[in-house]
Amino acid sequence: MRVSALSHADFLARFGPVYEASPWVAEGVWPAVEDGALDDSAALAEALRAEVDAAPREMKLALIRAHPQLASRARMAEASVKEQSGAGLDQCSPEEFAAFHRLNATYNDRFGFPFIVAVKGLTRADILAAFEARLANDPETEFATAIAQIHRIAGFRLADLT
């Protein structure tokens, strides 16, 4: 697909949701899209990633906080619903749901943002184990890990679109 053939509005509608509730990422690469520099899907992925990486910490924190808690009953973006369902998070036992609820609260209290993990290919047990392990991280490591996981999620979403 040649993304440069899309109108600005169509590009934002299609690629704005790649980074959860943060259309500023797609908006930031639009000039290069318009110039035809990002018609290659790998180039588009790298440009989106670079846009996030160059953003101020406050914008990155807002991006992290835009993600829903895992196994939450909160309203979330369609892509997040699909991803969490694919990992079976919509089929938690009462014990698993309680564990996710407890870990979400503990993690958020410790770091000030929701736990982010690219759930594609993971089981509920894998996700719970990652949750437990990452609680031991220091805040800076966990911030960087959350951004890395967001890039991974965006990569999966982008692959579905291109």
C-alpha positions as a printed NumPy array, in Angstrom:
array([[  0.   ,   0.   ,   0.   ],
       [  1.232,   3.457,  -0.882],
       [  0.395,   5.524,   2.185],
       [  1.332,   8.674,   0.256],
       [ -1.801,   8.104,  -1.857],
       [ -3.978,   8.618,   1.23 ],
       [ -5.432,  11.975,   2.137],
       [ -4.317,  13.491,   5.426],
       [ -7.666,  12.581,   7.018],
       [ -7.566,   9.026,   5.674],
       [ -3.976,   8.547,   6.84 ],
       [ -4.853,   9.734,  10.353],
       [ -8.003,   7.6  ,  10.448],
       [ -6.047,   4.505,   9.423],
       [ -2.754,   4.995,  11.254],
       [ -3.683,   7.315,  14.12 ],
       [ -4.826,   4.38 ,  16.311],
       [ -1.565,   2.421,  15.819],
       [ -0.226,   4.131,  18.95 ],
       [ -3.084,   3.88 ,  21.46 ],
       [ -5.245,   7.017,  21.597],
       [ -2.243,   9.089,  20.474],
       [ -2.857,  10.374,  16.935],
       [ -0.048,  12.893,  17.464],
       [  2.363,  10.111,  16.5  ],
       [  0.827,   9.663,  13.032],
       [  0.365,  13.404,  12.682],
       [  4.073,  13.91 ,  13.324],
       [  5.128,  11.731,  10.387],
       [  2.54 ,  13.132,   7.953],
       [  4.98 ,  15.51 ,   6.166],
       [  7.227,  12.559,   5.256],
       [  4.182,  10.509,   4.21 ],
       [  2.985,  13.344,   2.009],
       [  6.444,  13.528,   0.395],
       [  6.297,   9.798,  -0.411],
       [  9.186,   8.93 ,   1.899],
       [  7.229,   6.394,   3.971],
       [  5.521,   4.209,   1.373],
       [  7.673,   1.298,   2.534],
       [  6.04 ,  -0.293,   5.605],
       [  9.395,  -0.672,   7.381],
       [ 10.15 ,   3.02 ,   6.814],
       [  6.713,   3.976,   8.142],
       [  7.189,   1.802,  11.237],
       [ 10.624,   3.322,  11.899],
       [  9.336,   6.878,  11.443],
       [  6.449,   6.3  ,  13.862],
       [  8.851,   4.78 ,  16.37 ],
       [ 11.261,   7.707,  15.999],
       [  8.394,  10.164,  16.531],
       [  7.625,   8.551,  19.889],
       [ 11.265,   8.245,  20.887],
       [ 11.877,  11.952,  20.145],
       [  8.845,  13.082,  22.146],
       [  9.266,  14.727,  25.539],
       [  8.908,  12.456,  28.545],
       [  5.495,  13.954,  29.401],
       [  4.112,  12.926,  25.994],
       [  5.568,   9.44 ,  26.374],
       [  3.973,   9.177,  29.813],
       [  0.624,  10.255,  28.332],
       [  1.054,   7.568,  25.652],
       [  1.701,   4.926,  28.306],
       [ -1.279,   6.104,  30.333],
       [ -3.515,   5.943,  27.236],
       [ -3.297,   2.146,  27.365],
       [ -5.965,   0.185,  29.229],
       [ -5.238,  -2.007,  32.195],
       [ -5.03 ,  -5.687,  31.338],
       [ -8.108,  -7.816,  31.998],
       [-10.012,  -4.657,  32.789],
       [-13.672,  -4.237,  32.177],
       [-13.059,  -0.606,  31.234],
       [-13.968,   0.655,  27.801],
       [-10.985,   0.38 ,  25.456],
       [-10.01 ,   0.827,  21.826],
       [-11.121,  -1.86 ,  19.384],
       [ -7.524,  -2.964,  18.775],
       [ -6.955,  -3.419,  22.516],
       [-10.153,  -5.456,  22.871],
       [ -9.038,  -7.718,  20.017],
       [ -5.504,  -8.092,  21.391],
       [ -6.639,  -8.864,  24.937],
       [ -9.275, -11.313,  23.671],
       [ -6.621, -13.035,  21.566],
       [ -4.645, -13.657,  24.748],
       [ -7.761, -14.973,  26.502],
       [ -7.961, -12.082,  28.94 ],
       [-11.7  , -11.949,  28.409],
       [-11.923, -15.529,  29.711],
       [-10.177, -15.16 ,  33.065],
       [-11.235, -17.364,  35.907],
       [-12.335, -15.475,  39.027],
       [ -8.906, -16.189,  40.542],
       [ -7.053, -14.91 ,  37.464],
       [ -9.268, -11.832,  37.291],
       [ -8.53 , -11.129,  40.976],
       [ -4.794, -11.571,  40.325],
       [ -4.9  ,  -9.138,  37.386],
       [ -6.88 ,  -6.643,  39.446],
       [ -4.393,  -6.89 ,  42.351],
       [ -1.35 ,  -6.669,  40.072],
       [ -2.794,  -3.747,  38.098],
       [ -3.307,  -1.816,  41.351],
       [  0.13 ,  -2.694,  42.75 ],
       [  1.888,  -1.867,  39.478],
       [  0.038,   1.428,  39.018],
       [  0.79 ,   2.444,  42.614],
       [  4.481,   1.648,  42.127],
       [  5.016,   3.213,  38.688],
       [  2.133,   5.644,  38.112],
       [  1.019,   4.088,  34.842],
       [ -0.606,   0.857,  33.647],
       [  1.35 ,  -2.32 ,  32.969],
       [  2.025,  -2.58 ,  29.231],
       [  2.866,  -5.817,  27.484],
       [  2.346,  -6.904,  23.889],
       [ -0.007,  -9.798,  24.586],
       [  0.099, -11.351,  21.109],
       [  1.349, -14.912,  21.441],
       [  1.221, -14.893,  25.25 ],
       [ -1.016, -16.878,  27.564],
       [ -2.671, -15.512,  30.678],
       [ -0.03 , -17.341,  32.723],
       [  2.775, -15.738,  30.665],
       [  1.272, -12.299,  31.22 ],
       [  0.838, -12.821,  34.961],
       [  4.448, -14.023,  35.214],
       [  5.687, -10.947,  33.314],
       [  3.603,  -8.746,  35.597],
       [  5.182, -10.289,  38.702],
       [  8.724, -10.118,  37.3  ],
       [  8.498,  -6.518,  36.127],
       [  7.251,  -5.28 ,  39.496],
       [ 10.871,  -5.684,  40.638],
       [ 12.138,  -3.188,  38.033],
       [ 13.208,   0.307,  38.992],
       [ 10.96 ,   3.106,  37.633],
       [ 13.29 ,   4.159,  34.79 ],
       [ 13.746,   0.599,  33.563],
       [ 10.019,   0.031,  33.675],
       [  9.283,   3.285,  31.822],
       [ 11.686,   2.207,  29.047],
       [ 10.186,  -1.305,  29.043],
       [  6.668,   0.112,  28.707],
       [  7.732,   2.223,  25.703],
       [  9.461,  -0.799,  24.139],
       [  6.291,  -2.864,  24.601],
       [  4.213,  -0.055,  23.063],
       [  6.486,  -0.119,  20.014],
       [  5.976,  -3.886,  19.82 ],
       [  2.186,  -3.474,  19.999],
       [  2.34 ,  -0.759,  17.33 ],
       [  4.396,  -3.071,  15.126],
       [  1.721,  -5.759,  15.309],
       [ -1.019,  -3.217,  14.59 ],
       [  0.902,  -1.721,  11.697],
       [  1.517,  -5.168,  10.183],
       [ -2.252,  -5.747,  10.24 ],
       [ -2.804,  -2.488,   8.327],
       [ -0.144,  -2.7  ,   5.635]])
